Amino acid sequence: MAETIADLLNRTLVEAGVERIWGVTGDSLNALNDSLRKSGQIDWMHVRNEEAGAFAAGAEAAATGALAVCAGSCGPGNLHLINGLYDCHRNRVPVLAIAAHIPSSEIGLSYFQETHPTELFRECSHFCEMVQDARQMPEILHRVIRTAIGERGVAVLVIPGDVALQTAPETRAVPFPPLAAPRILPDDGVLAQVAELLNGSKAVTMLCGAGTAGAHDEVVALAAALKAPIVHAYRGKEWIEWDNPYDVGMTGLIGFSSGYHAMMDCDTLLMLGTDFPYRNFYPEKARVVQIDRDPGALGRRVPIDLGVVADVREAARGLLPLIRDGRDDRFLEKARAHYRDARKGLDDLATPRKEDQPLHPQYVARLVDRIAADDAVFTADVGTPAVWAARYLTMNGKRRLIGSFNHGSMANALPQALGVQGAYAGRQVVSLSGDGGLAMLMGDMLTAVQMRLPIKVVVFNNASLGFVQMEQKAAGYVDTNVSLQNPDFAAIAREMGYLGVRVTRSDALEAALRQAFAHDGPALVDVVTETQELIMPPKIQAEQVKGFSLYAARAVLSGRGDEVLELAKANLFR
């Protein structure tokens, strides 16, 4: 039989190294489904919601560094993909989205389930084109794959269901060639200017992000030469925190006071591979040098004195021999001492509670960190689980930490855990899920059972949208519409085919985690945590003090004074 467009797509994806496609099938995907069935070379990962499929593909791409694929059927199937694809695109991971479309003869006629996918996906992709004629393949297909890999982002291929059934054009049979990542070398003259500025600075702080991936040793060596503390952005944590005597923690709302002050007190800030977005956490008077492979990132958050377009590894290598010896280390030692105090303060909060009191979430995160495998992959939901992951998970060069750190979407951790586990069958994958996030895409807990993915889910069950609740209190509002009436998540998990354990006492947590992590299959530990736990930012501003005072007064006046007492008991009397 002649090769169809669907067969050509299938074969090319195999040649490009794709092993699985995450999605929900539909009639507009029938041709592709049948081609996958006949060839048997690519697994269809049957999720319950296309949004989960996009999150899963993004996590697979983040974990492996290779192209991952998701798919949605026409109309609503495509629309479900969008939130997950925004996350993939903003995380800069190579994902190909196959967006099936209505019959080509009906496009523009308000057909059943009609949307305009080339318009819908334009903002969350580097490339989005529709195949309207079989003769456009394989050129469009090769372009979409190369764009996703080369740009490290989302590329979308739109295919009407009837076009997928058409006979592929006869062309010279050329297997899809691999695409190697380029090296971006810095200009020698610009590096000399950067070195001159750094050599003339007495207090340099380095802010390191995800762009330091693969450059750990070079960046640490540069910090040693500059006698500079290293502050890491969240996405830089897994790449630069470990084996690093110069690391002084994070800054930002969920960071450490030591990271905040190391940036605020420097006279020169050296930004390496980071797009840290919060302007009010940048120093106002320091000179700023930024190095990034993306020229569009330079000066986007803070005015810069010098910008360098280059890979961080190449730039750090080039700078190191240009840094003069004999630098004073007093600024560094002050920052390190501050970090030790901040770290101790955080560790002191990770304590068990007596009897059946709701657990401190810090204690839960600390035990997860201690018990998890040395090469575990963690996914963390947006909100309070992301805070506890940032503060209490220890990276070591083998562990990974994946989340919705740029897009900030709820419900990311569970589907991202599915994606990583699909790529690494024998590796421990732990989802740190919030109760709100888990409930939002709970249907895809079934995917772990059906697809035999032995993920481990730890639920921080505080019966609230905890981070939103804190934001409301900090702004002086009585927290409203943030409480959650939760079920016994462990009981639901057991009905789905998981090992499900519910923990309501601190002294039962370790045994529950060990049992779940050792289980040969998916497991969920539902941990009842303190609702009133506060997340203190690295700098308490006058507006926040005023806000909490207003909250307390309003709570008492509205008959919720008992909440103020619970807040004090949970956080002050430790």
VEXTIFI-323702 format. One record per residue (C-alpha): x, z, y; residue in three letters. Coordinates in steps of 0.1 Angstrom, whole numbers, plus 5000, padded with zeros to 4 digits. Layout:
N
      X      Z      Y   res
      X      Z      Y   ALA
...
! end
This chain:
574
      X      Z      Y   res
   5000   5000   5000   MET
   5011   4993   5036   ALA
   5025   5022   5056   GLU
   5000   5035   5081   THR
   5008   5051   5115   ILE
   5001   5085   5099   ALA
   5026   5077   5071   ASP
   5052   5066   5097   LEU
   5046   5099   5116   LEU
   5050   5119   5084   ASN
   5082   5101   5073   ARG
   5098   5103   5107   THR
   5091   5141   5109   LEU
   5107   5145   5075   VAL
   5138   5126   5086   GLU
   5139   5148   5117   ALA
   5141   5179   5095   GLY
   5105   5191   5099   VAL
   5093   5212   5070   GLU
   5059   5224   5081   ARG
   5031   5218   5106   ILE
   5010   5246   5120   TRP
   4974   5239   5127   GLY
   4937   5236   5119   VAL
   4925   5204   5103   THR
   4897   5182   5115   GLY
   4883   5147   5109   ASP
   4905   5132   5135   SER
   4935   5145   5116   LEU
   4923   5132   5082   ASN
   4948   5104   5080   ALA
   4977   5127   5087   LEU
   4964   5152   5062   ASN
   4961   5126   5035   ASP
   4996   5113   5042   SER
   5010   5149   5039   LEU
   4992   5153   5007   ARG
   5006   5122   4991   LYS
   5042   5128   5002   SER
   5043   5165   4995   GLY
   5073   5169   5018   GLN
   5058   5188   5047   ILE
   5037   5219   5043   ASP
   5005   5223   5063   TRP
   5004   5258   5075   MET
   4967   5265   5077   HIS
   4961   5290   5106   VAL
   4926   5301   5117   ARG
   4931   5293   5154   ASN
   4951   5265   5169   GLU
   4964   5289   5195   GLU
   4980   5309   5168   ALA
   4995   5277   5154   GLY
   5012   5269   5187   ALA
   5025   5304   5190   PHE
   5038   5302   5154   ALA
   5055   5269   5160   ALA
   5072   5282   5191   GLY
   5085   5313   5173   ALA
   5098   5291   5144   GLU
   5116   5269   5170   ALA
   5130   5300   5188   ALA
   5142   5315   5155   ALA
   5157   5284   5140   THR
   5167   5264   5171   GLY
   5152   5233   5154   ALA
   5121   5212   5161   LEU
   5088   5228   5151   ALA
   5054   5211   5150   VAL
   5018   5221   5155   CYS
   4986   5201   5155   ALA
   4950   5202   5167   GLY
   4920   5180   5162   SER
   4902   5162   5190   CYS
   4885   5181   5217   GLY
   4882   5218   5211   PRO
   4911   5218   5186   GLY
   4934   5205   5214   ASN
   4921   5230   5239   LEU
   4929   5259   5215   HIS
   4965   5247   5215   LEU
   4970   5250   5252   ILE
   4978   5287   5257   ASN
   5003   5288   5229   GLY
   5019   5256   5241   LEU
   5023   5270   5276   TYR
   5042   5299   5260   ASP
   5064   5275   5240   CYS
   5071   5254   5271   HIS
   5080   5284   5293   ARG
   5102   5299   5265   ASN
   5121   5265   5264   ARG
   5118   5260   5227   VAL
   5115   5225   5210   PRO
   5079   5220   5199   VAL
   5061   5188   5191   LEU
   5023   5190   5194   ALA
   5002   5164   5176   ILE
   4970   5161   5195   ALA
   4945   5141   5176   ALA
   4919   5122   5197   HIS
   4884   5107   5194   ILE
   4881   5070   5182   PRO
   4899   5047   5206   SER
   4868   5026   5211   SER
   4849   5056   5224   GLU
   4874   5069   5249   ILE
   4859   5070   5284   GLY
   4823   5070   5272   LEU
   4816   5107   5271   SER
   4818   5107   5233   TYR
   4812   5138   5212   PHE
   4841   5163   5217   GLN
   4858   5140   5243   GLU
   4885   5154   5265   THR
   4915   5138   5282   HIS
   4945   5153   5263   PRO
   4971   5133   5283   THR
   4958   5151   5314   GLU
   4952   5185   5297   LEU
   4988   5189   5284   PHE
   5007   5173   5313   ARG
   5015   5207   5329   GLU
   5028   5224   5298   CYS
   5050   5196   5284   SER
   5080   5174   5293   HIS
   5063   5144   5277   PHE
   5027   5135   5269   CYS
   5016   5101   5258   GLU
   4988   5085   5238   MET
   4993   5059   5211   VAL
   4967   5033   5218   GLN
   4981   5005   5197   ASP
   5000   5006   5164   ALA
   5027   4984   5179   ARG
   5038   5013   5202   GLN
   5051   5031   5172   MET
   5078   5041   5164   PRO
   5092   5040   5199   GLU
   5068   5066   5213   ILE
   5073   5088   5183   LEU
   5111   5087   5187   HIS
   5107   5094   5224   ARG
   5084   5124   5219   VAL
   5107   5140   5193   ILE
   5139   5134   5213   ARG
   5123   5148   5244   THR
   5112   5180   5227   ALA
   5147   5185   5212   ILE
   5167   5173   5242   GLY
   5147   5191   5269   GLU
   5140   5222   5247   ARG
   5104   5223   5255   GLY
   5070   5209   5245   VAL
   5063   5172   5239   ALA
   5028   5160   5230   VAL
   5018   5130   5209   LEU
   4982   5120   5213   VAL
   4968   5098   5185   ILE
   4932   5087   5181   PRO
   4920   5091   5146   GLY
   4914   5054   5140   ASP
   4948   5045   5153   VAL
   4964   5069   5128   ALA
   4948   5047   5100   LEU
   4962   5014   5113   GLN
   4990   4996   5096   THR
   5024   5005   5110   ALA
   5044   4976   5126   PRO
   5071   4960   5105   GLU
   5104   4969   5121   THR
   5140   4974   5110   ARG
   5140   5005   5089   ALA
   5162   5030   5108   VAL
   5161   5067   5098   PRO
   5156   5091   5127   PHE
   5191   5099   5139   PRO
   5199   5136   5147   PRO
   5203   5146   5183   LEU
   5232   5169   5191   ALA
   5229   5194   5220   ALA
   5251   5183   5250   PRO
   5278   5205   5265   ARG
   5275   5209   5303   ILE
   5309   5216   5318   LEU
   5313   5231   5353   PRO
   5331   5214   5381   ASP
   5367   5228   5384   ASP
   5365   5229   5422   GLY
   5333   5249   5422   VAL
   5347   5273   5397   LEU
   5377   5279   5419   ALA
   5353   5288   5448   GLN
   5334   5312   5425   VAL
   5366   5328   5414   ALA
   5377   5332   5450   GLU
   5344   5349   5459   LEU
   5346   5372   5429   LEU
   5382   5381   5435   ASN
   5373   5392   5470   GLY
   5345   5414   5458   SER
   5349   5451   5451   LYS
   5316   5457   5432   ALA
   5304   5429   5410   VAL
   5273   5432   5388   THR
   5264   5405   5362   MET
   5227   5397   5354   LEU
   5225   5380   5321   CYS
   5195   5362   5306   GLY
   5186   5339   5277   ALA
   5212   5314   5288   GLY
   5239   5336   5275   THR
   5229   5327   5239   ALA
   5260   5317   5220   GLY
   5282   5330   5248   ALA
   5284   5367   5240   HIS
   5322   5370   5236   ASP
   5330   5349   5266   GLU
   5306   5369   5289   VAL
   5318   5403   5277   VAL
   5354   5391   5283   ALA
   5345   5381   5318   LEU
   5329   5415   5325   ALA
   5360   5432   5313   ALA
   5381   5411   5337   ALA
   5358   5417   5366   LEU
   5352   5454   5357   LYS
   5316   5445   5361   ALA
   5285   5462   5346   PRO
   5261   5439   5328   ILE
   5224   5441   5335   VAL
   5203   5421   5310   HIS
   5170   5404   5316   ALA
   5145   5409   5287   TYR
   5153   5375   5271   ARG
   5190   5383   5274   GLY
   5187   5415   5254   LYS
   5192   5400   5219   GLU
   5221   5379   5231   TRP
   5242   5402   5252   ILE
   5232   5439   5247   GLU
   5251   5445   5214   TRP
   5289   5453   5210   ASP
   5290   5454   5248   ASN
   5306   5484   5265   PRO
   5296   5470   5299   TYR
   5259   5468   5293   ASP
   5239   5492   5315   VAL
   5204   5483   5305   GLY
   5175   5463   5320   MET
   5160   5462   5354   THR
   5125   5454   5364   GLY
   5092   5473   5359   LEU
   5101   5480   5322   ILE
   5138   5485   5327   GLY
   5162   5514   5332   PHE
   5171   5531   5364   SER
   5208   5524   5356   SER
   5201   5486   5355   GLY
   5182   5488   5388   TYR
   5210   5507   5407   HIS
   5238   5485   5393   ALA
   5221   5455   5409   MET
   5211   5472   5441   MET
   5245   5488   5448   ASP
   5267   5457   5441   CYS
   5283   5436   5468   ASP
   5282   5405   5446   THR
   5256   5396   5419   LEU
   5267   5371   5393   LEU
   5236   5356   5376   MET
   5243   5340   5342   LEU
   5216   5319   5325   GLY
   5187   5339   5339   THR
   5155   5332   5358   ASP
   5145   5368   5363   PHE
   5114   5364   5384   PRO
   5108   5397   5403   TYR
   5121   5392   5438   ARG
   5119   5429   5448   ASN
   5144   5439   5422   PHE
   5172   5417   5437   TYR
   5197   5432   5461   PRO
   5190   5423   5497   GLU
   5225   5422   5511   LYS
   5248   5412   5482   ALA
   5263   5378   5478   ARG
   5248   5359   5449   VAL
   5264   5334   5425   VAL
   5242   5317   5399   GLN
   5253   5297   5369   ILE
   5226   5278   5349   ASP
   5223   5246   5330   ARG
   5190   5239   5348   ASP
   5197   5229   5384   PRO
   5161   5236   5393   GLY
   5167   5273   5385   ALA
   5194   5277   5411   LEU
   5182   5297   5441   GLY
   5146   5298   5428   ARG
   5143   5336   5430   ARG
   5169   5347   5455   VAL
   5191   5329   5481   PRO
   5224   5321   5466   ILE
   5259   5317   5481   ASP
   5272   5295   5453   LEU
   5254   5276   5425   GLY
   5270   5261   5393   VAL
   5253   5237   5370   VAL
   5269   5244   5336   ALA
   5265   5261   5302   ASP
   5272   5298   5306   VAL
   5298   5297   5278   ARG
   5317   5269   5294   GLU
   5316   5285   5329   ALA
   5327   5319   5316   ALA
   5356   5303   5297   ARG
   5367   5285   5328   GLY
   5364   5315   5351   LEU
   5382   5340   5330   LEU
   5418   5328   5337   PRO
   5410   5326   5374   LEU
   5401   5363   5378   ILE
   5430   5384   5391   ARG
   5443   5415   5373   ASP
   5443   5450   5386   GLY
   5407   5454   5397   ARG
   5393   5488   5405   ASP
   5369   5501   5379   ASP
   5352   5529   5398   ARG
   5320   5509   5404   PHE
   5318   5501   5367   LEU
   5324   5537   5356   GLU
   5297   5549   5379   LYS
   5272   5524   5365   ALA
   5281   5533   5329   ARG
   5277   5570   5336   ALA
   5243   5563   5351   HIS
   5234   5543   5320   TYR
   5244   5572   5297   ARG
   5221   5595   5316   ASP
   5192   5570   5317   ALA
   5196   5563   5280   ARG
   5196   5600   5272   LYS
   5164   5604   5293   GLY
   5147   5577   5273   LEU
   5159   5590   5240   ASP
   5146   5625   5248   ASP
   5111   5610   5251   LEU
   5112   5596   5216   ALA
   5101   5628   5199   THR
   5075   5637   5172   PRO
   5044   5657   5181   ARG
   5029   5686   5162   LYS
   5001   5683   5137   GLU
   4975   5656   5143   ASP
   4983   5648   5180   GLN
   4984   5611   5188   PRO
   5020   5600   5184   LEU
   5043   5592   5213   HIS
   5049   5554   5212   PRO
   5086   5559   5220   GLN
   5089   5578   5187   TYR
   5072   5550   5168   VAL
   5095   5524   5182   ALA
   5126   5545   5176   ARG
   5117   5549   5139   LEU
   5109   5512   5135   VAL
   5143   5505   5149   ASP
   5160   5529   5125   ARG
   5142   5518   5094   ILE
   5141   5480   5099   ALA
   5166   5457   5083   ALA
   5199   5449   5100   ASP
   5188   5412   5103   ASP
   5151   5419   5110   ALA
   5132   5396   5134   VAL
   5109   5415   5158   PHE
   5080   5400   5177   THR
   5064   5421   5205   ALA
   5031   5419   5221   ASP
   5028   5417   5259   VAL
   5021   5451   5275   GLY
   5032   5485   5262   THR
   5047   5472   5229   PRO
   5070   5450   5249   ALA
   5081   5480   5269   VAL
   5089   5501   5238   TRP
   5107   5471   5222   ALA
   5128   5466   5253   ALA
   5138   5503   5254   ARG
   5141   5514   5218   TYR
   5150   5484   5196   LEU
   5187   5480   5189   THR
   5202   5445   5188   MET
   5233   5439   5167   ASN
   5240   5401   5168   GLY
   5219   5395   5136   LYS
   5185   5408   5147   ARG
   5162   5387   5168   ARG
   5135   5397   5194   LEU
   5108   5371   5203   ILE
   5078   5375   5226   GLY
   5058   5359   5254   SER
   5084   5370   5279   PHE
   5078   5342   5305   ASN
   5042   5333   5299   HIS
   5030   5369   5294   GLY
   5001   5361   5271   SER
   4983   5387   5250   MET
   4980   5383   5213   ALA
   5014   5366   5208   ASN
   5032   5389   5184   ALA
   5011   5384   5152   LEU
   5012   5345   5152   PRO
   5048   5345   5163   GLN
   5056   5367   5133   ALA
   5038   5341   5111   LEU
   5060   5314   5125   GLY
   5093   5332   5119   VAL
   5083   5342   5084   GLN
   5073   5306   5076   GLY
   5108   5296   5084   ALA
   5126   5325   5067   TYR
   5107   5335   5036   ALA
   5132   5362   5025   GLY
   5138   5378   5059   ARG
   5120   5409   5073   GLN
   5097   5401   5102   VAL
   5081   5429   5121   VAL
   5052   5424   5146   SER
   5049   5452   5172   LEU
   5013   5446   5180   SER
   4991   5462   5206   GLY
   4956   5471   5196   ASP
   4942   5447   5222   GLY
   4965   5419   5213   GLY
   4959   5422   5175   LEU
   4922   5422   5180   ALA
   4923   5390   5201   MET
   4937   5368   5172   LEU
   4929   5391   5143   MET
   4915   5362   5123   GLY
   4951   5350   5117   ASP
   4959   5381   5097   MET
   4942   5361   5070   LEU
   4969   5333   5074   THR
   4996   5357   5062   ALA
   4976   5363   5030   VAL
   4966   5327   5024   GLN
   5001   5313   5032   MET
   5019   5341   5014   ARG
   5038   5353   5044   LEU
   5049   5389   5040   PRO
   5049   5399   5076   ILE
   5049   5436   5086   LYS
   5026   5446   5115   VAL
   5030   5479   5133   VAL
   5000   5486   5156   VAL
   5004   5507   5187   PHE
   4968   5519   5186   ASN
   4962   5537   5220   ASN
   4926   5526   5223   ALA
   4933   5509   5257   SER
   4948   5480   5274   LEU
   4977   5504   5282   GLY
   4998   5484   5307   PHE
   4967   5473   5327   VAL
   4956   5509   5327   GLN
   4989   5520   5341   MET
   4988   5493   5368   GLU
   4954   5504   5379   GLN
   4965   5541   5382   LYS
   4997   5531   5401   ALA
   4975   5512   5426   ALA
   4952   5542   5430   GLY
   4922   5530   5410   TYR
   4903   5550   5385   VAL
   4911   5530   5353   ASP
   4881   5508   5345   THR
   4872   5484   5317   ASN
   4905   5491   5298   VAL
   4893   5513   5270   SER
   4890   5498   5235   LEU
   4866   5510   5208   GLN
   4889   5502   5178   ASN
   4882   5501   5141   PRO
   4905   5515   5114   ASP
   4929   5485   5115   PHE
   4945   5496   5082   ALA
   4911   5495   5064   ALA
   4904   5460   5077   ILE
   4939   5450   5066   ALA
   4933   5462   5031   ARG
   4901   5442   5029   GLU
   4921   5411   5039   MET
   4947   5417   5012   GLY
   4974   5436   5031   TYR
   4989   5470   5023   LEU
   4972   5490   5050   GLY
   4983   5525   5061   VAL
   4968   5545   5089   ARG
   4991   5571   5106   VAL
   4977   5599   5127   THR
   5005   5625   5124   ARG
   5042   5622   5134   SER
   5054   5637   5101   ASP
   5036   5609   5082   ALA
   5051   5580   5101   LEU
   5085   5575   5084   GLU
   5070   5574   5049   ALA
   5044   5549   5060   ALA
   5069   5526   5076   LEU
   5092   5527   5046   ARG
   5063   5519   5023   GLN
   5052   5490   5044   ALA
   5086   5475   5050   PHE
   5094   5476   5012   ALA
   5060   5461   5002   HIS
   5062   5427   4986   ASP
   5036   5411   5008   GLY
   5019   5415   5042   PRO
   5016   5451   5053   ALA
   5000   5468   5084   LEU
   5007   5503   5097   VAL
   4980   5514   5122   ASP
   4996   5542   5143   VAL
   4973   5562   5166   VAL
   4994   5567   5198   THR
   4989   5586   5230   GLU
   4965   5569   5253   THR
   4978   5586   5284   GLN
   5015   5578   5279   GLU
   5031   5567   5312   LEU
   5057   5539   5316   ILE
   5079   5549   5345   MET
   5095   5521   5364   PRO
   5132   5524   5373   PRO
   5124   5531   5409   LYS
   5093   5551   5419   ILE
   5081   5537   5452   GLN
   5061   5554   5479   ALA
   5032   5532   5472   GLU
   5031   5542   5436   GLN
   5033   5579   5444   VAL
   5004   5574   5468   LYS
   4986   5554   5442   GLY
   4988   5580   5415   PHE
   4977   5607   5440   SER
   4946   5585   5449   LEU
   4939   5580   5412   TYR
   4940   5617   5405   ALA
   4917   5625   5434   ALA
   4892   5597   5425   ARG
   4892   5608   5388   ALA
   4883   5643   5397   VAL
   4856   5632   5422   LEU
   4841   5609   5396   SER
   4839   5636   5370   GLY
   4870   5625   5350   ARG
   4892   5654   5359   GLY
   4899   5661   5322   ASP
   4918   5628   5321   GLU
   4942   5641   5348   VAL
   4949   5672   5326   LEU
   4955   5649   5295   GLU
   4979   5628   5316   LEU
   4999   5659   5325   ALA
   4999   5672   5290   LYS
   5011   5639   5275   ALA
   5039   5633   5300   ASN
   5050   5664   5318   LEU
   5048   5691   5292   PHE
   5072   5675   5266   ARG
! end
